[in-house]
Amino acid sequence: MPKRVAFYVRVSTSDGQTTENQLRQLHEVADRSGWIVTAVFRDDGISGAKGRSL
């Protein structure tokens, strides 16, 4: 039975990394491993240091 996985991606710095780059790499790993991606959670531009205002 294949594993079911969910991805969480986040970028809070401007060092060239993007959530799209992260997702592409994670999907490559999932494809190679035979995993089924059930959900993708993304926080674009959310800083872990500054937190969120609710």
N, C-alpha and C positions, 0 to 999 in steps of 0.2 A: 504494500500500500504506500503510495507516494506521500511524502510529508507536505503538509499545508503550512504556508508561511505568510506573514504580513511584513511589509517594509515600512520603516519610519525614516524619513530623510529630513535633514535640516541644515541650513547654512546660515551662519551668523557673522561670518567675516568676508572680506572682499579679496581673498587670496586666489581667486580664479576658480574656486570650486563652485559647482552649481548643483541644485537638486536633480537636474536632468542627467548630469554626469554620474551622480550617485545611483540614480535609478537604472541607468544603462548598465553599470557594473553589477548591480544587484540582480538584475534580470539575467545577465550572462551567467552568474553563479547559479541561479535557480535553474536555468536551462540545462547546464552541465550536470547538476545534481539531481535532476528529475523532480524538483519541487513544484508544487502548485501554488501560485501567488493568489491569495484570497483577498488581500486588501493592501492599499498603499495610503499611508498617512504622510502628509508633508506640511512643514512649516517654512514657508518662504519668507525670509527676512526677519524671523523671530530670534531675538537674542536671548540666550540662556542666562547671561549675566544681568540683563535688564528686566527679565520677566515679562509677564503679560498683564495688561490691565483688563479687568473683567467688567 
